[in-house]
Amino acid sequence: MELIKSVLMVIAVLVMFVAILYLAYVTTKFIGKRYIVKGKQFKNLTVIETVAIGPDRQLMIVKSAGKCLLLGATPQNISLITELDEEMIKDIPDEMTSETMSFSDALRRVTKEKLGKKNQTEETYNAEES
């Protein structure tokens, strides 16, 4: 009888853990779609990159009417810092924009990169031993 209670308790904890992970995943996906503007394209405006520099403070590189602008944004104000030359801006590959890469694709890519580096390190280590 005691064994059955223990098994049920473990199963209940696992179910709660999986439920929490699922809710975290759904919440992250919702927040990501709602608040991310990196790579977002409109008809006449493209947000190339956004970097948070503090609570409610961001630097943004925006392209509008053929000009690249560096903007500072706070909840109360958006300020033009400077106009940038297009040569100064590194292009973001299409595969890195939020519109073309889902969370699961990004996770797979990072995992492959990390595992690939680990395998390369092991191969180098094994080659050095020989």
Accessible surface in RSA format (square Angstrom, percent):
REM  Atomic radii and reference values for relative SASA: ProtOr
REM  Chains: A
REM  Algorithm: Lee & Richards
REM  Probe-radius: 1.40
REM  Slices: 20
REM RES _ NUM      All-atoms   Total-Side   Main-Chain    Non-polar    All polar
REM                ABS   REL    ABS   REL    ABS   REL    ABS   REL    ABS   REL
RES MET A   1   171.82  89.0 133.26  88.2  38.56  91.8 116.03  98.6  55.79  73.9
RES GLU A   2   132.07  75.8 128.27  97.0   3.80   9.1  62.27 120.5  69.80  57.0
RES LEU A   3   134.53  74.9 128.21  91.7   6.32  15.9 132.00  92.7   2.53   6.8
RES ILE A   4   102.17  58.1 100.84  75.1   1.33   3.2 102.17  73.6   0.00   0.0
RES LYS A   5   124.95  61.0 118.54  72.7   6.41  15.3  66.51  59.9  58.44  62.3
RES SER A   6    56.95  48.1  50.26  67.1   6.69  15.4  31.49  67.0  25.47  35.7
RES VAL A   7    73.64  48.5  71.43  64.7   2.21   5.3  73.63  64.0   0.01   0.0
RES LEU A   8   107.16  59.7 103.44  74.0   3.73   9.4 103.75  72.9   3.41   9.2
RES MET A   9   129.18  66.9 124.70  82.5   4.49  10.7 105.62  89.8  23.56  31.2
RES VAL A  10    87.73  57.7  85.65  77.5   2.07   5.0  87.61  76.1   0.11   0.3
RES ILE A  11    87.21  49.6  86.68  64.6   0.53   1.3  87.21  62.8   0.00   0.0
RES ALA A  12    46.85  43.1  39.95  61.7   6.90  15.7  46.39  65.3   0.46   1.2
RES VAL A  13    77.10  50.7  76.41  69.2   0.69   1.7  76.41  66.4   0.69   1.9
RES LEU A  14   102.67  57.2 102.43  73.3   0.24   0.6 102.67  72.1   0.00   0.0
RES VAL A  15    95.62  62.9  90.51  81.9   5.11  12.3  94.63  82.2   0.99   2.7
RES MET A  16   113.85  59.0 111.99  74.1   1.86   4.4  73.25  62.3  40.61  53.8
RES PHE A  17   114.04  57.1 111.85  69.3   2.19   5.7 113.79  69.0   0.26   0.7
RES VAL A  18    93.81  61.7  93.57  84.7   0.24   0.6  93.57  81.3   0.24   0.7
RES ALA A  19    47.12  43.3  40.64  62.7   6.48  14.7  46.91  66.1   0.21   0.6
RES ILE A  20   113.41  64.5 111.96  83.4   1.45   3.5 112.58  81.1   0.84   2.3
RES LEU A  21    96.02  53.5  91.89  65.7   4.13  10.4  92.07  64.7   3.95  10.6
RES TYR A  22   137.02  64.0 131.60  74.9   5.42  14.1  95.54  71.8  41.48  51.1
RES LEU A  23   110.29  61.4 109.96  78.7   0.32   0.8 110.18  77.4   0.11   0.3
RES ALA A  24    53.44  49.1  43.22  66.7  10.21  23.2  52.35  73.7   1.09   2.9
RES TYR A  25    88.03  41.1  81.34  46.3   6.69  17.4  69.08  51.9  18.95  23.4
RES VAL A  26    63.07  41.5  61.01  55.2   2.07   5.0  62.32  54.2   0.75   2.0
RES THR A  27    69.17  49.2  65.90  66.8   3.26   7.8  46.00  61.8  23.17  35.0
RES THR A  28    77.21  54.9  72.30  73.3   4.91  11.7  52.26  70.2  24.96  37.7
RES LYS A  29    76.39  37.3  68.50  42.0   7.89  18.8  50.39  45.4  25.99  27.7
RES PHE A  30   117.19  58.6 111.44  69.0   5.75  15.0 116.26  70.5   0.93   2.7
RES ILE A  31    83.71  47.6  83.65  62.3   0.06   0.1  83.65  60.2   0.06   0.2
RES GLY A  32    26.93  33.2   0.00   N/A  26.93  33.2  25.05  68.8   1.87   4.2
RES LYS A  33   155.13  75.7 129.13  79.2  26.00  61.9  90.44  81.4  64.69  68.9
RES ARG A  34   152.24  63.9 120.22  61.3  32.03  76.3  32.36  44.2 119.88  72.7
RES TYR A  35   139.09  64.9 118.81  67.6  20.28  52.8  92.56  69.6  46.53  57.4
RES ILE A  36    83.59  47.6  76.79  57.2   6.80  16.4  79.29  57.1   4.29  11.7
RES VAL A  37    51.77  34.1  49.93  45.2   1.84   4.4  49.95  43.4   1.82   4.9
RES LYS A  38    70.59  34.4  69.61  42.7   0.98   2.3  25.59  23.0  45.00  47.9
RES GLY A  39     9.34  11.5   0.00   N/A   9.34  11.5   6.29  17.3   3.04   6.8
RES LYS A  40    72.81  35.5  72.80  44.7   0.01   0.0  27.75  25.0  45.06  48.0
RES GLN A  41   122.68  68.6 101.84  74.4  20.84  49.6  15.57  33.2 107.11  81.2
RES PHE A  42   113.91  57.0  91.81  56.9  22.10  57.5 101.37  61.5  12.55  35.9
RES LYS A  43   203.63  99.3 164.39 100.9  39.24  93.4 115.75 104.2  87.87  93.6
RES ASN A  44   123.75  85.3 109.76 106.1  13.99  33.7  39.05  94.0  84.70  81.9
RES LEU A  45    71.40  39.8  69.52  49.7   1.87   4.7  69.87  49.1   1.53   4.1
RES THR A  46    34.62  24.6  34.62  35.1   0.00   0.0  14.58  19.6  20.04  30.3
RES VAL A  47     9.39   6.2   9.39   8.5   0.00   0.0   9.39   8.2   0.00   0.0
RES ILE A  48    28.23  16.1  25.97  19.3   2.26   5.4  28.23  20.3   0.00   0.0
RES GLU A  49    63.33  36.4  62.57  47.3   0.76   1.8   6.67  12.9  56.66  46.3
RES THR A  50    31.92  22.7  13.04  13.2  18.87  45.0  13.12  17.6  18.80  28.4
RES VAL A  51    75.04  49.4  71.69  64.9   3.35   8.1  75.04  65.2   0.00   0.0
RES ALA A  52    77.18  71.0  50.14  77.4  27.04  61.5  50.14  70.6  27.04  71.6
RES ILE A  53   102.54  58.4  63.60  47.4  38.94  93.9  72.47  52.2  30.08  81.6
RES GLY A  54    27.71  34.2   0.00   N/A  27.71  34.2  20.47  56.2   7.24  16.2
RES PRO A  55   115.22  84.0  99.83  91.0  15.39  55.9 112.30  92.7   2.92  18.2
RES ASP A  56   106.30  74.5  84.02  83.6  22.28  52.7  20.25  47.6  86.06  85.8
RES ARG A  57   126.41  53.1 125.86  64.2   0.55   1.3  26.13  35.7 100.27  60.8
RES GLN A  58    67.94  38.0  67.02  49.0   0.92   2.2   7.85  16.7  60.08  45.6
RES LEU A  59    55.30  30.8  53.85  38.5   1.45   3.6  53.98  37.9   1.32   3.5
RES MET A  60    29.02  15.0  28.56  18.9   0.46   1.1  24.02  20.4   5.00   6.6
RES ILE A  61    32.98  18.8  32.91  24.5   0.07   0.2  32.91  23.7   0.07   0.2
RES VAL A  62     7.11   4.7   7.11   6.4   0.00   0.0   7.11   6.2   0.00   0.0
RES LYS A  63    72.89  35.6  70.62  43.3   2.28   5.4  33.58  30.2  39.32  41.9
RES SER A  64    34.64  29.3  31.38  41.9   3.26   7.5   8.34  17.8  26.30  36.8
RES ALA A  65    95.49  87.8  53.06  81.9  42.43  96.5  73.68 103.8  21.81  57.8
RES GLY A  66    55.58  68.5   0.00   N/A  55.58  68.5  29.09  79.8  26.49  59.3
RES LYS A  67   108.06  52.7 104.94  64.4   3.12   7.4  55.99  50.4  52.07  55.5
RES CYS A  68     3.28   2.5   2.20   2.5   1.08   2.5   0.00   0.0   3.28   3.5
RES LEU A  69    37.68  21.0  37.68  27.0   0.00   0.0  37.68  26.5   0.00   0.0
RES LEU A  70    36.76  20.5  36.76  26.3   0.00   0.0  36.76  25.8   0.00   0.0
RES LEU A  71    29.58  16.5  29.58  21.2   0.00   0.0  29.58  20.8   0.00   0.0
RES GLY A  72    15.14  18.7   0.00   N/A  15.14  18.7  13.13  36.0   2.01   4.5
RES ALA A  73    14.49  13.3  11.81  18.2   2.68   6.1  11.95  16.8   2.54   6.7
RES THR A  74    50.63  36.0  38.22  38.7  12.42  29.6  38.17  51.3  12.46  18.8
RES PRO A  75    95.51  69.6  49.50  45.1  46.00 167.2  62.50  51.6  33.00 205.1
RES GLN A  76   159.09  89.0 120.29  87.9  38.79  92.4  67.59 143.9  91.49  69.4
RES ASN A  77    88.02  60.7  80.17  77.5   7.84  18.9  23.50  56.5  64.52  62.4
RES ILE A  78   116.69  66.4  91.29  68.0  25.41  61.2  91.29  65.7  25.41  69.0
RES SER A  79    49.84  42.1  44.91  59.9   4.93  11.3  32.84  69.9  17.00  23.8
RES LEU A  80   111.82  62.3  80.51  57.6  31.31  78.7  80.51  56.5  31.31  84.3
RES ILE A  81    92.31  52.5  62.51  46.6  29.80  71.8  66.86  48.1  25.45  69.1
RES THR A  82    58.61  41.7  51.88  52.6   6.73  16.0  32.38  43.5  26.23  39.7
RES GLU A  83    99.45  57.1  76.56  57.9  22.89  54.5  24.67  47.7  74.78  61.1
RES LEU A  84    25.93  14.4  19.34  13.8   6.59  16.6  19.81  13.9   6.12  16.5
RES ASP A  85    86.48  60.6  81.27  80.9   5.20  12.3  10.62  25.0  75.86  75.7
RES GLU A  86    89.71  51.5  76.16  57.6  13.55  32.3  28.54  55.2  61.17  49.9
RES GLU A  87   156.77  90.0 121.12  91.6  35.65  84.9  74.21 143.5  82.56  67.4
RES MET A  88   127.39  66.0  92.70  61.3  34.69  82.6  89.18  75.8  38.21  50.6
RES ILE A  89    21.52  12.2   8.53   6.4  12.99  31.3  11.55   8.3   9.97  27.0
RES LYS A  90   186.27  90.9 171.39 105.2  14.87  35.4 120.63 108.6  65.64  69.9
RES ASP A  91   132.38  92.7 108.57 108.1  23.81  56.3  34.33  80.8  98.05  97.8
RES ILE A  92    38.12  21.7  20.92  15.6  17.20  41.5  22.16  16.0  15.96  43.3
RES PRO A  93    74.82  54.5  63.04  57.5  11.78  42.8  74.72  61.7   0.10   0.7
RES ASP A  94   116.74  81.8 110.88 110.4   5.85  13.8  31.72  74.6  85.02  84.8
RES GLU A  95    92.04  52.8  82.85  62.7   9.18  21.9  31.39  60.7  60.64  49.5
RES MET A  96    86.94  45.0  73.72  48.8  13.22  31.5  71.49  60.8  15.45  20.5
RES THR A  97    21.54  15.3  21.48  21.8   0.05   0.1  18.07  24.3   3.46   5.2
RES SER A  98    49.18  41.6  23.13  30.9  26.05  60.0  26.52  56.5  22.66  31.7
RES GLU A  99   107.38  61.7  67.98  51.4  39.40  93.8  38.04  73.6  69.34  56.6
RES THR A 100    91.15  64.8  56.08  56.9  35.06  83.6  63.82  85.7  27.32  41.3
RES MET A 101    39.34  20.4  25.58  16.9  13.75  32.7  18.16  15.4  21.18  28.1
RES SER A 102    46.59  39.4  33.25  44.4  13.33  30.7  40.11  85.4   6.48   9.1
RES PHE A 103   104.77  52.4  93.62  58.0  11.15  29.0  98.73  59.9   6.04  17.3
RES SER A 104    44.42  37.5  42.27  56.4   2.15   4.9  27.24  58.0  17.18  24.1
RES ASP A 105    62.63  43.9  57.80  57.5   4.83  11.4  15.34  36.1  47.29  47.2
RES ALA A 106    32.21  29.6  31.15  48.1   1.07   2.4  32.20  45.3   0.01   0.0
RES LEU A 107    99.95  55.7  95.75  68.5   4.20  10.6  99.55  69.9   0.40   1.1
RES ARG A 108   133.80  56.2 131.22  66.9   2.58   6.1  57.36  78.4  76.44  46.3
RES ARG A 109    78.37  32.9  74.00  37.7   4.37  10.4  36.02  49.2  42.35  25.7
RES VAL A 110    74.40  49.0  74.40  67.4   0.00   0.0  74.40  64.6   0.00   0.0
RES THR A 111    58.76  41.8  55.31  56.1   3.45   8.2  46.97  63.1  11.80  17.8
RES LYS A 112   147.43  71.9 138.59  85.0   8.85  21.1  86.79  78.1  60.64  64.6
RES GLU A 113    83.51  47.9  73.60  55.7   9.91  23.6  37.45  72.4  46.06  37.6
RES LYS A 114   125.94  61.4 121.15  74.3   4.79  11.4  73.41  66.1  52.53  56.0
RES LEU A 115    92.96  51.8  92.96  66.5   0.00   0.0  92.96  65.3   0.00   0.0
RES GLY A 116    27.50  33.9   0.00   N/A  27.50  33.9  26.59  73.0   0.91   2.0
RES LYS A 117   128.04  62.5 125.60  77.1   2.44   5.8  79.90  71.9  48.13  51.3
RES LYS A 118   122.75  59.9 115.88  71.1   6.87  16.4  67.12  60.4  55.63  59.3
RES ASN A 119    77.24  53.3  76.57  74.0   0.67   1.6  16.24  39.1  61.00  59.0
RES GLN A 120   117.69  65.8 115.87  84.7   1.82   4.3  35.33  75.2  82.36  62.5
RES THR A 121    91.04  64.8  85.94  87.1   5.10  12.2  67.17  90.2  23.87  36.1
RES GLU A 122    83.13  47.7  80.10  60.6   3.03   7.2  35.93  69.5  47.21  38.5
RES GLU A 123   115.50  66.3 109.80  83.1   5.70  13.6  44.54  86.2  70.96  57.9
RES THR A 124    76.01  54.1  70.43  71.4   5.59  13.3  51.27  68.9  24.74  37.4
RES TYR A 125   130.62  61.0 128.51  73.1   2.11   5.5  92.37  69.4  38.24  47.1
RES ASN A 126    84.21  58.1  80.91  78.2   3.30   7.9  24.99  60.2  59.22  57.2
RES ALA A 127    71.27  65.5  49.58  76.5  21.69  49.3  57.59  81.1  13.68  36.2
RES GLU A 128   131.67  75.6  98.66  74.6  33.00  78.6  47.02  90.9  84.65  69.1
RES GLU A 129   114.94  66.0  76.78  58.1  38.16  90.9  40.39  78.1  74.55  60.9
RES SER A 130   128.75 108.8  63.15  84.3  65.60 151.1  70.42 150.0  58.33  81.7
END  Absolute sums over single chains surface
CHAIN  1 A    11025.9       9527.7       1498.2       7114.6       3911.3
END  Absolute sums over all chains
TOTAL         11025.9       9527.7       1498.2       7114.6       3911.3
